[in-house]
Amino acid sequence: MSEQELASPSPRPIARFQGPVLGRKTARMALVVSVALAMLFVMLSPLTGVPGPESALVLGLILPPFVAAAGARLAIEARTSGLHRTGELLERATWLAGGCVALPTAILAINGLRVPWCAPWEGLAFVALGPGIGVLLAAFVGVAIGTLFQRPRLATTIAVLVPILAGLGSASLLYTSPAIYGYGHFFGYFPGTLYDPDIEIGTPYLTFRVLSGVQIGGFVALILAGVDPRTARISGRYARTRVGSLIIATSFFAAALYGEYRATDLGHRSTADSIAQRLGTTLHGRICDVVVPRELARARAERLRDDCDLRVEQTAQGLGVEQRERVTAFFFRSTSEKRELMGASGTYIAKPWRNEVYLQLSGWPHPVLAHEIVHVVAGNAGVGPFRISGTLGGWLPSPGIIEGIAVALSWEERDGLTPHQWARAMMALEMMPRVSQTEGLGFLLQPASRAYVTSGSFVRWILDTRGSEVVRAISRAGEYEGALGMPLEEAERAWREYLRTEVPLPPEALAMAEARFERPAIFAQVCPHRVAALMDMVADDLAAGDDRHAAETCEEVLDIDPNDTRARAWMAVALAREGELARARRELDRLIGPPSASRPVIRAARQGIADALWAQGNVEEAAVMYRAILHEPLGDEEARQIEVRLLAVESGLPGGEHLREVFAPDPDEPHDAVTAMQAIMRLRELRPDGLGAYLEARQMIQRERFDRAEEALREAQSRGLPSERLSREARRMRAITEFAMGRRRRARALWEDVLEDPSASEAARVEALDWIDRIERAGETTEPIEGEETRVEDAAALPEPTDVVVPDVDAHPMPPAVQQTELPVTEGLAPP
C-alpha cells in the first residue's frame, strides 16, 4: 500500500444490516413486497395460505427481482461509505435475503394455526429449496452487478432483469421440450399441471439445488476475489492479489456449467429424443408416430398406432380442419415413469404446438387417446405460438374452450353416461357452474370434473346445432359471444333447455353424479398433496393385504379432513377385512349419516364389507348386503360385479368357492392372478353355464390376447350367461374381439345389433357408432390382422394404470376389495 493510501482516512463503515440498511428504500420495498405476498396468500385459499409448493413457487417468482435490485443498491451505497472488508457486503446481502424469505414464511406458518397445515416440514422444505436458495442467489447476483457497473440506475435495472430473463429461459423449455415441469435457479421448481396433487421433493430437484448452491459459491468467491473493500467495486488490480479465490470462483462456475451440460441425465430437462431412447420403440403410421416401451408386443403397438391415425382423421373431419404435421404419441409404462420423464403423473397431456401427446399405457382402445389427439388437431383452429384457443393472440389461454372442444370432439362415455347425460345430472343436482364461470382462467377455479363436463357438453351442443365453423371461430376468438353472435346467457339458456327436454337420464345417473362431482376444486381442498400421498398409501396397503395399516392411514386422512368420505369408506373396508366388523359398521353408519355421503360411496363401502364377510365365511350376511346393493340404481359394470358375487354366494350353486377365490380370497392365503385364473378354469368345468368362460375371456381381452378370448367367448355365449347384463357385455366383448381378429364385417353386425337393441343405453349407442366409424375407415375384410399373436411375457410385463376418461381430479378409485383397475397379469384381475 502506498504512503498516500496509508495517510488517507479510513473509509466510513456502514452500520450493520439491522439498522440503516433496513431503512434503505430498495431493501424496504423488497420486504414490503414479501409481506404483501404472504398476506395475499393467506386470503386466497388453504392451498396457498401455508408454506408449501404453491406458495414457494410464487415467492420464488416474485421476490428475486426485488432482492437482486436491493443487493445492487447495497453495493452502490457501499461505494460512498466504504467497507472494512468485502465480507461485510455479503453479510448484508445475506441478511436482506433471509429477511425477505423469513417474514412471509413466518406469516404463512402462523396462518397454519388457522387453516390445516398437514405437512409442515415438507412445506418448509419447499420454501427453503425454492425462494430460500433462489432469493439468496439473487441477492449475491445483485451485489456482483452493483460492484461491476458504474451507473446506479443501469446496475439496478440489470439486477432486476437477470432473474426475470433466467425465469423466462426456464419457461421457454416448456415450449421447446416435452416437459411440463421446470427448474430455475431463482424460482426453484414448477411442478407442472395443477391436476396432479402428488407433488414431492425428488432427487432431480435436490441435485438441481446443489448446482444452485455451486453458483452461490461461485458468486461469493468472485465477490471476495474481485471487490476492493476500499471502493466497493470490482478491480482487476485487486483481483490479481487474490488468485486463490479466483481459482475457486472459476471452479465453481465450471462445475455449474457442467451440471447444465448434464441436465437431461440429471432429470432437470427432458427432450423428445431422450424419452424415445428410454421407451425404446417407434412405429410410424399414416399421420401418427407412436413411441412405446421396447418390450411391448408388436401387435399392441400396432393397435396403438392405428388408433392414433384413426383419432387424428376423425377429429380433423369433425372439426373441419386439415392436420398437415405428423402427430407423435408417447406411451409410458407407468405414471411414475411419465412423471420422471416429462412431469405429469396421473394427468394426460397434449402440446399442440409440438404436435405431441403423452399418455401411460392402458387398455385397448386407449380411454384417453382420442381426447388428447383432439387438443393437437384443434391446434389448426388455434392461435398464437401455442396453437390454442385464447385471447390476446393466444397468449392468454381459454382452458374452458380448449377442454370443451376436446370433450365435444372425442365424445366418450364414462361409467355408462355420455357428457350430455353427466351435464343433465349435474344440472338436476344444482352442481353445474355457469358457462361464464368456466371462461378464461375461471375454469381453473372450478372443480375439474364439473368444468370439463360443462364446457364439453356446451361445445358439443354448439357443434351439433351451429356446425364446426362456429366452433372453429370460438377457438380462434377464445370466447363464445362474438362467434355465436348472441349473448352467452341466451345461448346457455337454450343449451340447458336442450339438456332438460332432449337428454334421457338413467335412474342411477344422479347418484353417480353425486359421487363424481362432490370433490371441490384443488385450490379449495384441504391439504391435497398430503391427502393424495396418504390415499396412495392406503391403496398400496389394501393391495398388499396390510389392512391394519390401511385403516390407520385412513384415520390420518380423517384427522386432516373429517368430511373425506372416500377415506371413511376405505377405512370401513379395511376394518371389515381385518375382522373388526363392529367398527366397520360404525364407520358405515357415519357414511349413511346424517349428513349422508353420496350413494356410490356408501355402496362401495357396503360392497367392501360384504366381500370381507364372504371371505370370512359369513355367506348369508354377505348375500343380504349384495341383494340390497343390487336393488339400488347401478351402472352396468357395478351391477355385473354384484350379480356375479350374488351368484357365488347363493346356496346350492356350483363353483361358489372358486368365485370366492377370484373376488374375495382368504386374506391368510397367497393370492394372485395365477391362483385366480386357476379358479376360473375350475369354474368353467363345474358350472353348466358360460360364466367361467366369460370371466376367462375378460382376462384375455384385458391382456389383448384376443385369439384366446375368442374361444372363451364362443363357449360363454353358446352355454348362455346367467343375466341379461352379462349377455350384453359378452356381445360387446365379442364385437371388440372380432375387430381385433380382423373380422370386421362380423364386428359391424354385432355393433349394429347394439344400435337396434331397445334396451341399449345412450352411452352404448355412442360407443357402437364410434366402432362402426372405425370399421368403415379400416375397411371390411375377412383377413386376420398381421402380427396378431401376442407374447405372454410381453403382456405380463407392463403395468396398466387406472382407467380414466378425462384428466381430472377423480384420482382415487372407490374401495371395493376387487381392484377395478387394469393390472399386470401377475398382480390382478379385470372386473366382470
N, C-alpha and C positions, 0 to 999 in steps of 0.2 A: 504494500500500500504506500502511495506517495506521501511526502510531507504535507502537501496541500490537503490530501484526503484526511490525514491524521489531525490536521489543525481545524478542519471544518466541523461544525457542530453535528452531533449525532442526530439522525432523523427522529422526528417526534413519533413515538409509537401510538398506534390506535388502541383504544381500550378494548377489553375483551368483548366477544360477541354478545354476551348477555346484556351489555349496556348500550353504547351508542349504535352498534351495528343493527340492533333490532329497530332502532329509530330510523334507519335509512329507508328512503321511500320505496325502493325496489324490493328490498327484503320484506318490508312490511306488507307490500302488495301481495307477495307470494304467500305469506302467512294468512292474509285475509282470504285469498282465493281458496286455500286449502280448507280453512274453517267453513267457508260458504259451501264448498262442495260437500263436506261432511253433513252439514245441516240439510242440504238438498236431498242427499241420500236417505236421511232419516225420515223425511216426509214422503218419499216416493213409494217405497214398498218394503215388505220384510226381506225381500231378496237382496236389496242393495243397502239396507239400513244397518248392516253389521259388517265387520271385516270379513271378506270372502272374495272369490274370484271376480265377481262383477264390480264391486266397489274398488278392488285393487286395480282392475283394468282401467276404469275411468280416472282414478287418481294418477295412474301411470301415463295416461294420455295427456292430461291437462296440466299437471304440476311441472314436469321437466322444463318446458319453455320458460315459465316464470322463474324457476330456480336457476336455470342457466343464465338468464338475464341478471338475476341478483348476484350470482357468482362473478359475472363480468364486472358489475358495478363495485363489488368488493375489491377487485384487483385495481380498478380505475381509481377508487378512493385512496388506496394504499400508495399511489404514486405521490400524492401530496403529503401524506402523513408519515410515510416510511414504515419500515419493518425492522424489528430486532433480528428476525431470522425468517427465512422463506416458509418454514413450517407453520408460522402464525397464520398465513393466508389459507393454508389447507385446514387448519383447525377451525377458522371462522366459517369456511365453506361447509365443513362437516356439521358444525352446529346449525347452520342455516338449513341444510338438507334434512337433518334429523328433526328439527322443529317443524318443518313443512309436512313431514310424514307423520310425526308423533301426534300433533294436535288433532288432525281429522281422525286418525286411528283411535285416539282416546275417546273422541265424541261418539264414534260408531260403536266402540266397545261398551261405553256407558249405555248407549241405546239398547245394547244386548240385554240389559236388565229389564227392558220394557217389552221387547219383542223376542221371540225364540232365537237363540244363537246356538245352534246344535253342534257345531264343530269349531269351537273357539281356537284351538291350537292350529288346526288346518287353515282357518280363516286368517289368523295372524301370519301363518307361513306364506300364504298368497301375498299378503301385504308386504312382508319382508322381502320376498323374492321379486315382487313386482315393483311398486313405487319405491320400496326401501332401497334397493340397489339402483334402480333407474334414476331416482332423484339425486342420489349421491354422485353418480356418474355425471349427471347434468351439471351439478354444482362445480365439479372439478373441470369439466369441459368449459364452463363459463369462465372460471378463473384463468384457464390457459388462454382463452380467446382475449380476455381483458388484459392480459400481460403481453399479448402479441400485437394488437392493433392500437395505434396511437389515438385515433379519434374515438371518443366515448360513445357517440351515437352509433357509429359503424360497428364497434365492438359489441354493443348491446343487441343490435339488430341481428348480427351474425350468430350470437349466442342463442337468440330466440329461434332462429331458423334451423339450427343444427338438429335439435330433437324433432322438429316438425318434419324436416326433409328425411331424417332417418326413419321416422314412422311411416312416411309415405313410401319410402323404399321397401319397407317390410310389407306394407299393404299391397304394393304392386305385385308381390309374389302370389297373392290370392287371385290375381288376374292372369298371371303368366304361367301358373303351375296348377296341378290338380288340387293342391292343398286348400283346405278351408280354415286351417289354423295359421297362426302367425306368431313368431317370436321377434321381439325388438329389444335392443339393449336399453332403451329408455322406458318403454311402456310395459315390458315384461312378456306376458303371454295372452294371446287372444285365442280362446279355445274353439272358436267356430260357431256352429249352429246353436241356437238357443233351445232347440228341441231335445238335445241330449242333456239330461240333468246329471249324467255321470261325468263330472269334471274333477280331475285329480292331478296332483303334482307327480309327474312321471320322470323317468331318467332323462329324456331329452331336455326337459325344462331345467333340470338340475345341471346338466352339462353345459347348457347354454348360459346359465347364470355363472358358472365357473369362468366361461370366456368373458362375460361382462366384468367379473372381478379382475381378470387379467388386464382388461382395458383400463379399469380404475387404477390398477397398479402401474400401468404404463404412464397414465397422466400424472400420477403422484411422483413417479421417478423423473418424468420430464420437467415438471414444475420445480422440483428440488434441484435438478441439474442445471436448469437454464435460467431461472428467475433470480436476478440480482436483488437481494433484500434492500439495498440502498435506493433503488429506483422502482422496485416492483415491476420491472419489465424484463422480458426475455432478452438475454445478452449473450451473443456468441463468445465474447471475450471471457465472460464469467463461466460459461459452459465448458470452455477449454480447461478450466481448473477442476471440473467435476466429471472427468472421463468415466469413472466407475458408474456414476448414476446414469450417464448417457447410455452406457452399455446395457445397464439393467432396463432402462426405458425401451431401448431398441429390442431387447429380448422379449419383453412383454408384448410389444406391438407385433413382433414377428409371430409369436405364439397365437395371438388373436387372429392374425391373417390366416395362419394355418388352420385354425378352427373354422373360419369361414370357408376355406377351401374344402374341408371335410364335412360341410354342413349336411349334405344328403346322407352320408354314412352315419352321422350322429343323430339323425332324425329331426334336425332343425328345419329341413326343407324337403320337398317332395317334387319329383318330376315324373312325367308320363313314362319315360324310359326306365326309371328306377322301379316303378310299380310293375311295369310289364316284365322286367327282369325277375322280380320277386315272384310274380304269379307264374310265369313260365311259358304260356302258350297263347298264340294269337291266331284267330281264324278270320278269314275275310269273306264277307257276303256281298250281296248286290250293292248295298249302300252302307252296310254296317261292318265294323271290325269289332270283334269281341275278344277280350283278354281274360283268360280263365286260368285257374290253377293247373299246373302241368299234369297232375295226377288225375284230373277229371276225365272220365271216359269220353271217347271221341263222339259217341252218339249224343251224349248230354250236351257237349259243347256245340255240336251242330244244331241241336234244337234251339239253344240259346241264340245262336247266330241267325237262324231262320226267323225266330220270334222277333228279334231286333229289326230285321228287314221288314217284317210284316207291320210292326207298330209304326215304323217311320212312314211307310206307304199309306197306312190307314190315316194317320194324323195329317199328313200332307194333303190328302184328298178331303178330309173332313174340314180342314181349316182353309182350304183353297190356296195353298202356297206350294212352292217347289223347294225341296231340300237338295241343294247342289253339293254341299260339302259332305264328306263321309262322316258318319257318326261312330264314335268309339264307346263301347260299353265295357267297363271294368267290373268283373265279378270276383269279390273277395271270398276267402274261405270262411271268415267269421267276422263278427262285429269288432272283435278285438284287433284283428289284423287290419280291418278298414280304418279303425281309429288310429292305429300306429302309422299307416302309410299315407292317409290323406286327411285325417282329423275327425271325421264323423264316425259314430259307432252305430247306434240304432236308427239313425236318420239316413234316409236315402237322399242323394244329392245329384243335381244336374248343373252343368256350367254351359249355358247356351253359346256363349262367346267362344268356347273351346270345342263345341260340338261333342261333349263328353258326358257320360253318366256313370255313377259309382254306386254299386249295389253289392250286397252279400248274397251268396248262393241261397236258393230256396227251392221250393217245389216247382214243377213244370205244369202249366205255364207260369212263369215268374209273376208273383202277385203285384209287383210294383213297377216292372219294366215299362209298361205302357204309359204310366203316369209320368215317369221321368223322361221318357222319349218325347212326350208332348212338350215339355219345357224346352228341349233342344229345337224341335221343329217349329215351335211357336216363336223362336227367335227370328224367324223370317218375317214375322209381323211385329217384331220388337224394334226398339230404337236405342241409339246410343252405343257406346263401346261394349256394353254388357248384353246387347240384343235382348232386352227385356221390356216389359211394359213399365212405363214410369213417366213422371213429369220432369220438367227441366231438361228435356232432351234425353231422358233415360237415366240421368244421374240420381234422381230421387225415385227409388223403386216403388211400385204399387203392388205389394205382395198379395193383396186380395184378388186382384185381376190375374196376376201370374198364376197363383194356385187355382183360382176359379177356372181358368182355361184348361189347366191340366186335368182337373177333376171332370170337367164337362166333356172333354175330348176322349179321355180314357174310359170314362163312364163304367166303372166296375162296381159290382155288388160287394157288399161287406156284410157278413153274417146273415145272408138271405134277404137283404134290403138294398134297393138302389139309392143313390144320393137324393133323389126326389123324395123317396119314402122316409129316409132319415130326416130330411128337412121338414117334411109334413109332421113327423112325430115330434121333432124339436119344437115346431110351432105350436102343436097341441099342448105341449108341456110348458109353454111360455118361456122357453130357454133360448130361442133363436135371436141372435143380435140383429139389429137393423143393418141393411146393406151399407148404409153410410158409415156405420161403426167398423166395417171391415175395409173401408177405403184407406189408402195411404198406409202410414205406419200404424194406424189404429188396429190393423189386422193383428199385429204382434201383441196387443194388449188384451185380445180375446183368447179364451181357451182354444187351443189349436184345433181340436176336433170340431168344435162348433163353427169356427171361422172357415175351415176347409169346406164343410158341407154347405154352409150358407152361400159362400161365393160360388162353389161348383154348381149347385142347383140353379142359382140365379143366372149364371152364364150359360148353362145348358138350355134354360128356358129362352134366353135371348137367341141362342144358336138355332133352336127349333122354330121360333116364331119370326125372327128377323133375318136369319141367314148368316153365313160365315163372313160376309163382307162387313157387317156391323161389328162382329166380334173382332175382326182384324183392326177396324177403326178404333175400337175401345182399347185394344192392346197398344196401338201406336200413341193414343192420346194419354193413356194412363189414368183415365177417369171415364165414368159412364155417361154423364148427361149430354155432353157435346155430341158423342157418337149416336146416342139414342134419339136425339132431337126432341126430348121431352124431360120434364123434371124427374129426378131419380125417385122421389116419393111416389109419383104416379106409376112409374114402371114397377116399383116394388109392390104396390097395391095389386096390380094386375097379376104379378107373379104369385103372390100369396093367395089370391083368389083361385088361380090355376091349381095350386097345391091343394087347396081346401076342397075343390069340386072335382078335380080330374085324377088325383093320385090316390089309388087304393092303399089302405093301411091295414096290414095283417093285425090280428089281435095281440100278438106278442110284441109288436113294434114299440109301444110306449114303454114297456118295462125294459126292453133292450136299450132304448134311447136314454132312459134314466141313468143306466149304468155307464154308457159310453160318454155322456155329456156332463156328468156330475163334477168332473175334476176342473178346478179353476185354472186360469192362465198361470204360466210358470212364475210370472212376477208376483202373483198373489199367493203362491203356495208357501207353506211353512217348511223351511229348510229342505228344498227339493233335492239338493245334491246329497245331503246326508241320508235322507229318506230313500233316495234311489239306490245308494250303496247298500243300505240295510236290507231293502227288499230284494236286491240281487243275492245277498247272503241267505235270506230266507228261502229263495228259490233253490239255491245250491244245497242248502241243508235238507230240504224236503226231498230233492232228487237223490241225495246221498243217504236218506233214511235217518238223519240226525234230527228227529222230531223235537227232542228236548231243547236243543239249541235254537231251532227254528221258532219255537214258542217264546223263548227268552228274547230273541231278536225282535219278534213282533211286539212284545211288551215295550221294548226300547223305542220302536216306532210310535206306539201309542202314547208313550211319555212325551214325545215331541208333539204329536197331533192326535189328541183323543178322538177326533172325528174321522180318522183314516179308516174307513170301513173295509178296505182291502186287507189291511194288516190284521184287523179283528177277525175277518173271515179266515185268513190263513192260520191265525192262532187257534181258532176253533178246530180246524182240520188237524193241525199238529198235535193238539191236546188229545183229540179223539184217537189219532194213530198211536199216541203214547199210552193209551188206555185210561186217560183221565176224562171219562165221559161226562161226569157231573160238571167239571169245569168247562168242558166243551159246550155243553148245553147252556150253561150260564152265558157264555160269550155269544151263542146263537140267539138267546133271548134278548141280549143287548142290541144285536143287529136288528131283530124284529121290532124293538122299540116299545113305546115311542121315545124319541123320534126314530123313525124307521130308515134303515138303509135301503138302497134300491133293491128291487125284487131279484134281479140276476145275481147280486152279491149274496143275498140271503140264500138263494137257490144253490149257488156254488158251495157255500158253507155246508148246507144240508147234504149235498151230494158227497162232499168230502167226508162228513161224519158217517153217512151211510156206507161208503166204501170201507171206512175203518171198522164199522160194525160187521160188515160182511167178512173182512179179512180175519176178524177175531172170532168168527163162527156164529155170530148173532144174526142168523139169516132172516128170522121173522121180522125183527125190528128194522133191519135194512130194507126188506121188501115193503114195509109200510111207508118208509120215507121215500123210496123210489116211486111208489104209486102216487104219493102226494105230489111229488115233483112233476110227474108225467101229466097231471091234471092242470098244471099251470101253463100259461102261454109260453111256448118254447119255439126257438128256431129249429130248423130241420136237423142240424148237426147235433144240437143239445138233445133233442128228442130221440135221435137214433142212439145216442150213448146211453140214455136212461132206459130205452126199450131193451137194449142188449143186456144191460145189468139186470133188469127185471126178469128177463127170460132165464138168466142164470140162477137167480135165487128162488124162482118158482119151484115148489117141491115136485118131485117126480119127473122132472125133465132131465134127459140125459146130457152129460157134458158140463153140468154146472160147476164141478170142481175145476175143470180146465179153464172155463171162463173166469173163474175167480183168480186163477194163476195169471191170467192176462191182465185183468183190471184191478184186482185187489189182492195182490200176493201177500203171503205171510211175511211180515217185516223181519222175522227172525231167520228167514231162509234167503240164500242168494237168489237174486232175480235180475235177469237182463233180457234183451231181445231174443237171445237164443233159447232160453227156457220158455219164453212166451210163445215163440214160433213152434216149439215142440208141443206146447199145449194146444195151439190152434190146429196143428196137424192131427192130434188125437181127437179133437173136437170134430174135425172133418170126417173121421172114421166113425164116430159114435152117433152123431145126430143124423136123422134121416133127411133133414132139410139142408139148404145150402149155406147156412150161417158160417160154418167153419171155412168153406171155400171163399166166401165173401170177405171174411177177415184176412185170410191169406192174400187175396187179391189186393186189398188195401195196402198191405205192407210192400208188395211187389211194385205197385204204382208209385208209392212214396219214394222207392229207390229206383224208379224208372226202369224196372225190369218188366217191360210191357209184354214181352214174349211169354213170361211165366204168369203174368196177371191174366192174360187172355184165357189160358186153360182153366184157371180157377174161376173166372167169371162165367165161362160157359157152364161149368158144373153148378155154380151157385144159382144161375138162372134156370137151369133145367130141373134142379131139385126143388126150386122155389124157396122164397125167403119168408120169414115169419111176420113181416109187417110191410105195409104199403110204402112207408118211408124208406126202408132198406131196399125195396124193389126199385124205387125211383133212383136212389143213389147208385144202385148197381147198373141201371141203364146209363146213367151219366158216366160212370167209370168205364163202361163198355164203349161208349162213344169216343171218349178220350183215347182209349187203348186202340180202337180201330184206326183212328187217325195216325197215332204214333207208329202203328204197324204198316202204314201205307195204304190201308183200305179205306179210302176217303169217301167213296160212294156209300159204303155201309155206315160210316160215321155220319154222313149228311142225313141219311134216312133216320138214324137214331135221334139226331138233334131236331129234325122236323117232327118227330113224334112228340118231343117236348113241347114244341110250339102248338101242336094240336091237342095236347093234354089239358083239359079244362081245370084240372087240379094244380097245374104248374103255377108257381109264384111268378110275380113280375120279374124278380131277380133271375129266376131260372130262364125266363124268356130272353132277358138281356144277354145272358151267357150263351144261350143257344144261337142267337143271331150273330154274336161275335164269332162263334165257331163256324157257322155257315159261311161267313165272310172269309174267314181264314181258309176254309176248304176251297172256296171259289178262287181265291188268289193263288193257292198252291196248285190247283188243277187236279181234277179227279183222276185217279189211277188205281190199278189193282196191283201194282208192283210194290213190294216192301221198300221202305226207306233204306238206302245203303248204309251199312255200318250200324244196324240196329242193335246188334249184340252188345251187351254192356258187361264189363268185368265186375265180378262181385267185389273184389278187393278195392276197386276204384269207388264203387258206390258206398262201401263201408267207411272209406277214409275221410269223407267230407262232412264237417259239421253243418247242420242245417239250422238256420236261425228261425226265430218266431215269425209266423206268417202274419203280415200286416198288409193293409191295402194302401193307405196314405201315410206319409210320415207325420205323426202327431204324438201327443204325449200319453197316449194309451199304451204305455210301455210294458206293463206287467200283466200277465195273464191271470185269470181267476184261479182259485185254488183247488179244483178237483184233483184227486190223488192221481188219476191218469193224466200224464203230461200231454197237453193238447198242442204240442209243438212238433215240428219236423226235426227228428233227432237222428244221429248216426245209427246204423244198423246194430251196432254193439251197445247202444245206450237206451233205446226206447222204441215205442210203437206208435204208429199212426192211429188216430181215433177212428171209431167205427163210422 
